[in-house]
């Protein structure tokens, strides 16, 4: 984390072809990636340049890979619990897929907005006939039901601080497994500002944040749901280790540059890894994917 922060401070981010950032990531996070590859199946490759529209579009391959880890690890390593919760489920597509592959588990897809799930429910019988172990619950990720005792909390892209709210839900319920993908790092701490740069990804994030900023200011549905008073700029960084290296102003600057920078995205996620470690989880991480296992929760990788 300290090395990546130094690269950010020197301005070594968001180079046009991302080759400099790729070398930086390999130099400072190569062991993280190697550790992942020693335990899990081969990480899905993408032929598109990192931080390009093609790269962002192919997140679906990483989501499918994440589902395979859930199906492979949770049943064998979380005895006694038969519940999987997917906060920020939106359409419930991934939660339904997990439920179809794990018929002995009850899978809850939770989201503050029910419309996406209702829309997908119209076509889901084409893919998941007779699916009876999936349930949608209308719920604010920042105010979840803490009476549940999931075997795993899983999610497949949760914008900004929604990721942190979902992680805190896993911590609060002492969930054995947290298996997830982070998303939209620019929106941590209530931020809706993106540093302007050329390129399709930057334009997309700036357009998205234009809507987020308006919705947040006027509390328009559903934009305001991504933000919470519990996750303001002063609440970041989250880990004790990161707070020794940077202040809230610095990590906010990191977030504002994250649309075009792996270094910035990984800095935010490494802070999350440290936060989970400080709260009793062993964490493996690669390219926005987290595999975290509670140290007192049974066998682990």
Secondary structure by P-SEA (a helix, b strand, c coil): caaaaaaaaacccccccaaaaaaaaaaccaaaaaaaaaccccccccccccccaaaaaaaaaaaaaaaaaaaaccccccccccbbbbcccccaaaaaaaaaacccbbbbbbcccaaaaaaaaacccccccccccbbbbbcccccccccccccbbbbcccccaaaaaaaaaaaaacccbbbbcccccccccccccccccccaaaaaaaaaaaaaaaaaaacccccccccccccccccccccaaaaacccaaaaaaaaaaccccaaaaaaaaaaaaaaaaaacccccccccbbbbbcccccccc
